[in-house]
């Protein structure tokens, strides 16, 4: 078994494309790496895909459920004693969201500039 | 992701100078100790980094930063103040028209700040009458944040109050939502110019232009609110392409926050003193904790090393990479320091079996304090680098009362998101007892006056990582939260969680009143 790595590198030249059907979606995995995961049934078998920020999916109005057909661009990464598939781009139908930057760093959701006003959101909350 | 949460706690630690459900509150005995409302008196600058719910469906959280100033009258009242908030869409400024606070004997208390939008609620713990930690505690659960406050010196509320050489660390997310860290050094000419300086920008694991880039900038009173400089130490700045607001703490520290739409960088600049220009000027044991992100997601990294004439020895590095813990060691590495006196240095070492070299950049504040940035491949992270005591570390040497603050991500809540904790604990014979407040960033998950118990078990070599175990009497209980703890000078203890479901980092800071 290869040694676990403290840091892993993402290389666009190593990216592959997964196409398949959602078997299950976990918004808040307690199994590392933390974050949202989707199990995708591909032609070569089921693959556990780490999506990262569930908020990023929601903020782009992308919701995953069993049976959905999706396409993922990403890369298999060594992790712990095993590996995981790191998703960079997820496509569902005509919808697409970038989940990682070109170095594989997960992106976080951002406030919609056109959304409700700061003051109304503050309302005792912030 | 919320990488800056860690940094927030770490930087606050330098300058003395998220579980359960239910929301049940356990009523502890009244706190005892030397603190009271009188302990919080005068004008204080504060800064916080956190998360807020922004979507109309109340499902999506976003990072935000706030920086400001409040004035406490020593009698439980907030008389005035101002703050700027960046919700990643550009910042807004508010003026505090009132508020209140309480400080118990143990230094714990509450703080409310009132402005035109409503009442902001915080839990606080004083380290001394000059500084402390704070977390946001809105009962609606729509936000959480962690930060610190520190007494201001109003005699420095001038453009000329920012003068000399400073090391700085700004962190947050860039306009694309990727984690970003900028560390550097600048010279402020006391007349509104950052005339020289250098910075290292790790933007989503890209070291912009290779790092060590020259920067310049400006600082001034806010043309829209010119009296803010004299009243609150508040002004506006531009530095290396970052625009924002500053709040002067004093002549030795300035708080900065980006306000342009898109990014959420925030941090502090600290006056540099006695900066070494040779590797011989940096020696002895050092510890650090950094927070950030790797390809797997949120990441914390802590460790220690011994510096000696450009060589690193007794290297220990602990990684919690999105829930997978990996502790590594090495016995050889190198470090450098800028001979021109900028305080910029590098740390490089390899660990057997690891494909990637460990590479850090630091900017020194003093010979035993620095801000540090991880530039290893596939990582963006930063934090504090602190010298270790040359005297023996023992249960007895560490005994005393501490303010405790931690912040980070947890996956034990109903969603995977931020948690923030502040409180006070006594450490005696390796045992911890205290009381804390905890915000688990969900409706009904703000826990107040929660009993804390635990242990700080020193290793055979206590200069390395030690084991901190904390149990919180929330309902249900949070038992057996584990951390690696690193002892720095002045009994400051940095720590990072070692659990699969928790990526938090924090600090134990001795209370001095």
Interface residues (C-beta under 8 A of the other chain):
Chain A: X3 X4 X5 X6 X7 X8 X9 X10 X27 X28 X29 X30 X31 X32 X33 X34 X35 X50 X52 X53 X54 X55 X56 X58 X59 X77 X79 X80 X84 X86 X100 X101 X103 X104 X105 X106 X107 X108 X109 X110 X111 X112 X113 X115 X116 X118 X119 X121 X122 X123 X124 X125 X126
Chain B: X1 X2 X52 X53 X54 X55 X56 X57 X59 X60 X61 X62 X63 X64 X66 X85 X87 X88 X89 X92 X116 X117 X118 X119 X120 X121 X136 X138 X140 X142 X143 X145 X173 X175 X176 X177 X178 X179 X204 X205 X206 X261 X262 X293 X294 X295 X296 X297 X298 X301 X317 X319 X321 X322 X323 X324 X326 X328 X351 X353 X354 X355 X356 X358 X376 X377 X378 X379 X380 X409 X411 X412 X414 X415 X416 X500 X501 X503
